[in-house]
Amino acid sequence: MAVDHDVQAGEQDLERWRRERYESAAERDALFTTMSGEPIAPLYTERDLPADPAAAIGLPGDYPFTRGVYPSMYRGRMWTMRQFAGFGTAEETNERFRYLLDHGQTGLSTAFDMPSLMGHDSDHPRSLGEVGREGVAIDTVDDMQTLFQGIPLDEVSVSMTINAPAPIMLAFYVAAAERNGIPPEMLAGTIQTYILKEYIAQKEWCFPIDPAMRLVTDMIEWCAKRMPRWHPVSISGYHIREAGSTAAQELAFTLKDGLTYVENVVERGVDVDDFAPRLSFFFNAQIDFFEEIAKYRAARRIWARELRETFGAKDPRSWLMRFHTQTAGVSLTAQQPLNNIVRTAIEALAGVLGGTQSLHTNSFDEALALPTELAVRVALRTQQIIAEETGVPHTADPLGGSYFVEALTDRLERLAYDYFAKID
């Protein structure tokens, strides 16, 4: 009875505050929403927490991983600072990779040009004017070997953002490493391979859906057997968000696509625990600070629940959603580009507070051209300042238990399941 009395008293206090304090001071006609259009209340209180906070929020490293996938989070290991780079020739991009590693970057992320993304050689008629323009041109295994010349691939984690021709690029990468005496088992990193979002958002595909999905499934199955340190697919909401989705749509379509890949591989007869721990995700970090943090927390919780309860995964590593984050390209402006440094810092902080395992910070001049060395250095320093100077990484999920953040996390989770039902 005492608890009921306390709840009733709290509601009375909230109603009094709203009537006597808030409504007399606020702009009553103003509509406050998140960037995605979700309504925001003027105040959140204890009654906005989940019905069972211990079960829904939990602890870092414990199911359902709302507060993070590792118990110590960044106290144990800092996120990977993985700056996206690629332009011109393999030689030029190799030079940029070395520059980034020399300045403290801890992982490489490769951008390919449009012909490479579409499976065309540089001398193909359709490649005219696009070779090396928005990424590096890779046509052969020799190009791949040049791209990573002098870089210890058994020590550096490598990410490759490519989808339709991903099986070919992975074969190039494995062959290039073997030429240098490094077997597939030693290679660590990620290849995107996420073909479903091409039909949804980015529109860069080479094959119809069914054979494309067969290739993705082939890769996941092969990597499960031969490349234990490799993530064969990066399930990416980034491009869905850049194409104009809301946070809830990014969350829902990304997770539903990921569950579809799991379903396809399981249908091959592969045990879910043999490959699920090597699936990774890639999310956008938009400028709406709290909505993004809530999105990441909801994503971890949904994935853990679905892998454990729907697919019967028994290995706790299969329940973990590990993800890379990139700050929002569409938030950058060509006008007053130095303001983009501030936007990127805020978005990067949301990624860190949301518990990302890997982070790319956009360069301030990307709305104008491929990034200059100065802009790349500032972008990397932004991550290093968050890591080393702010104190933010000192405790796991410092916003956990926030009335607003927990309410927003629950709302995005409900919206994602609404989309799941529509997709089904």
N, C-alpha and C positions, 0 to 999 in steps of 0.2 A: 504493500500500500504506500509505503514511503516513496518508492520509485515513481508510482503513478502520480503522487502528489507533486514530486519534483518536476516531472514532465509537464503536468498541467500548469504549474507555476511558471516554468520556462516559457510555455506558449503564451501565457498571459503577459509576461514581460516583453516578449517579442512583439505582440500585438500593440502593447502600450508604446513601445519604441517606434513602431511603424506609424502609429496614429499621431503621437505627440511630437516626435523628433524628426523622423524621416520625411513625412508628407508635408510638413511645414517648411522644409528646407530644400527638398529636391525639385528638379525639373520634372514634374509629374508626366508630361507628355513625351518625354524622351524615351526612345526604345533602345535598350542596351542589350546587345547580343554578342556572341563570339563572332569571329571572322566568317565562320560557316553558317551563321544565322541562328544559332541556338540561343534561346533567351537566358539572360543572366539576372538572377535575383539581386536586390540591393544588399542583401546580407545572407550569409550562410551560418548555420548554428549546428549544434550537436545533433539535432533531429535530422539533418541532411546526411549524416553518416550512414553506411550500410546497416541493415538490420542486425547482422552478425559481423561486426568489424574484425574480430579475430580471424574469422574464416575468409572474409573477402579481401582484407588488406594483408594479413599475415606478416611474415618476417622475411628479410632479404635472404635469398638462397633457399627458401622453403616454398612448397606448393601453396598457392597458385602463382607465386613469383611476381605479384603486383609490385612489390618493393624492390625488385631486382633479381637477376638470375644468380648472383654470387653472394655469399654471406658477407664478405668484406668489401664488395664492390671495388671502388677505386683506391681504397687503402691497400688492397692486395695487389692490384694491377691497374695502371692507368689505361684509359681507352686508347686504341690505336689511332694515331694521327695519320690519316691516309688521304693525302691530297691528290685529286684527280688531275692527270696531265697527259697530254698527247697532242702533237702537231707536226706537220711536215713529214719528214723522213724518220726512219728508225734511228738513224744516227743523232738527229736533233733531239728526239724525245729521250734517248738514252742520256744525252747531256743534261737535260732537265731533270731526269730521275736522279742522277748523281748529285746535282745541285740540291735537290730537296733532301736527299739522305744526308748530305754534308751539313744541312741546316737543322737537323733534328727530326725530320720526318721518320716515322717508325714503320710505315708500310707503303707500298706502291699501288696506285690505282690507274689503270690504263684506259685512255679515251681513243677510240678508233675513228677514222674518217668515214664519211658516208658510203663510199664504195665498199670499204671493208665490212661495214655494218650490213650492207645489202648483198654481200657475197660476190662482188665484182672485183676483178683485177684492176690495177691502176690504168692499164692500157685498153680497157673495155670502152667502147664508144659512149656508154652511159656515164662513165666516170669523168668525162671531160669537165673541167672547171671545179671539181670537187676533191681532187686528190690532195690529201694532207691539209685540207682547209679547216676542218673542225675536229681533227684528231689525227692520229698517226696512220699512215698507209702500211698495211701488212698484207702482202700477197703470197709469201712463201715461208717455209721453215727457216730459210736463211735470214729473211727479214726479222723473224721472231728472235733468232739467235743474236742478231745485231742489236735489237731493242734492249736486251738484257745483258749485253756484253759487260763483263767485269763486275756484275752484281751477283752476290752469293745467294742463289735461289734456294739453297737449303737453309738459309738464315733469315731471309726477308720474305714477308708475306706479300703476295701479289694478288691484286684484284683486276679483273678484266670485264669491262662493261660492253658486252656483245651478246646477242640473243639468237637470231636465226642461224648464223654460221658458227655458233658456239662449239659444236662438235669438232669442226675443222680447226678452229683456233686452239682448242684444248690439245688436239693432236699435235699441232705445230709446237705448242709450249712444252709438252712432254718430250717430243723429239729433240727440241733445242736443249732442254735440260740434260737429256741422256747423252748428247754430244759432249757435254761438259762433265760427264761422269756422275750425274745426279739422277737417281732412279725416281720413278713416280711416287714411291712411298715416302720420299723425303720432302715433297713439294707441299707447301702450305699456302692457302689463299682461297679465292672465290672466282668463279666465272658466272656471269649473271644468268644466262640461259633461260630467262623468264619470258617465254614466248606468249603466254596468254595476255600479258599487258600490252603486247604489240597490237593485238587485235582490238584491245580496249582503248588504248591511249596513244601510243607512239607511232603506230602504223608502219613499222619497218619489219616486214616479214618476207620470207622467200618461198614458203610452202603453205599449202592448206593446213587447217588446224590439226586434223587427225595424224598425218605423217609428222608434223612438227612436234606434236605431243609424244609420238613414238620415239623420236630422237631424244627428247628431253628425258624420257623414262629410261632409254638406253644408257644415257650418260650417268644418271643417278645410280643405276644398277652397276655400271662398270666402276665408277668411282668408289662405291661401297666396298668393292672387292680389291681395288688396286691403289687407291689414293686415300688412305685413312685420315690424312690431315687436310684434305681438300673439301671445300663446299661446292658441290656441282651445280647448284642453282641458288640464286639470290632473288628471293621473292620480293618484288620492288613496288611499293606504293608511290615512290617518288614521282614517277612519270605520270601516274594517274592524277596525282595532286597538281602537278605542273600543267596538266591538260584542263584543269578547272574544277576538279572534284572538291567536295567539302572534306573536312577531317573525318567524318563518319563514313563517307563513301570510300576514301582512301583506306581506312581501316578495314571496312567490310569486304571490298573487292580483293584487296591484297590477301587477307586471311582465307577467303573462300577459294581463291586461286591456289594458295598453298595447300589447303586441304584436298583440292582436286589432284594435285601432283602426288600427294601421299596416297590417295585412293588408287591412282593408276599404278603406282609402283607396288602396292600391296596386292593388286590384282595380278601382277606378274608372278606372285608367289614369294616375294622378298619380305622377310620379317620386318615390321615397322621399326624395331629397335636397331636393325642393321644399317639403316640409312637416315632416320629422322634426326639423330644428333648432329648430322652434317648439313642440315638445311639451315640457311640463313635468310635474313630479311633486310630490307633497305627502305627506310622511311624518309619523308620530307620533314624539314623543320621550318615551319612557316613563322610568321611574325607574331601570331596570336599566342603569347607565351604560355598561358595556363592550359589552353585547349590542346596544345601540342604535348605538353607533359602528361596530361590525362590520357591522350591517345596512346602513347607508348605504354602506359601502365595497363590500360584496358587490353591492349594487344597481347601482352604477356599472359594475362589472366585467361583470355579466351583460348589462346593456343594451348596452354597447359591443360585446360579442361578438355578440349576437343581431342588432343592426342591421347590423354589418359582414358577418357570415358568413351569416346566414339571409336577410336582405333585400337584401344586396349594396350597402348605402349606401357611396358613395365619398367624400362630403364628411365630413371629420373632425368637423364641427359636428353631424352627424347621430348620431354615436356618443356625444355628451356627454349624460349625464343631469344636468340642472339641476333642483334641487328646493327647495321650501319646507318648512319644519319648523314644527310647532306643538307646544308642550309638552302633556302628557297631561291632558285634562280629567278623566278618570276617576280620576286620582291625587289630585285635590283633595278635601279633606274640609270639611264644614260645621263640624265640631268643631275648635277651636283653629285657626282659619283662617290666622293669621299663619305657622303652619308651612308653609303652601302657598308662601310666598315662597322658602323653602329648597328645597322640591321643584322648583319652577319653575326656580330658578337651576341646579340640578344637571342637569335635563333640557335646559335651554338650552345648557349647556356641552357636553353630549353632542352636540347638533346642530352646534355650532361645530367641535368636534374631529372630527366626522364629515364636515365639509366642506359644510354647507348654503349655499345662495345667498340665502336669505331666511328670516326667523325671526319667529314670533309667540310672545310669552311670555304665559301666562295670568295673569289678575289673581287676587289671593289670595282675593277674596270671591265668585268666580264660582259656588261651590257654594251660595251663598245667594241671589244675585240678579244682574241685569246689573251690570257693574263700575261702581264709583264712580270719580270722577276721581282720588282718592288712590290707589286700587288700580291704576288704569291707569298712573299716573305711576310707581309703584314697579315695575310690570312692564316699562315702557320703560327705566327706569333700570337694571334688571337687565341688559338687553342692553348698554347703554352702558358699564356697569362692566366686563363681560367684554371689550368691544371696546377700551376705553381704559385700563384699570387692571391687568389681569391678566397681560398679555404673551402670552396664549395665541395671538392671531392673528399673532404675529411670524414664525412659520415654518410652512410647509405640512405638514400631516399629522404633527404631532409624535409621535403614537403609532405611526406606521408602523414596521414591523420588530419591534414588541413581540411576543414569543412568544405571549402570550395573545390579543392582538387579532388577529394573523394567523391563529391556529388557529381562533378563533371566526368570523372572516370566511369562512374556507374551509368551516367546518361549515354556516353559514347558506346559503352558495352551494349546497352539495350538497343540503340540505333543500329549497331552492327548486326545484331541478331534479327532485327526487322528486315534488313537487307538480305541476310542469308535466306530468310523465308521467301522473299521476292525472287531471288536468284533460283532457288530450288523450284 
